[in-house]
């Protein structure tokens, strides 16, 4: 998956802050250090990557643009999934 641009849905910024994640972390998780991508529900994707810590990002993807829906610190099972792929 080639992500050329990252957008943040309006409602997502407040939502990710509630999870203790800042926009920069979510962007870094999708772009740095070989993130892993998985299909999620409703035509969305889940990206697990590392900013200062493991971050899981739920996003929509079209034409090289990832639109972040939400992001949160990765759970232990998500970190295991990251290492398995």
Secondary structure, 3 states (H helix, E strand, C coil): CCCCEEEECHHHHHHHHHCCCCHHHHHHHHHCCCCEEEECHHHCEEEEEECCCEEEEEEEEECCEEEEEEEEECCHHHHHHHHHC
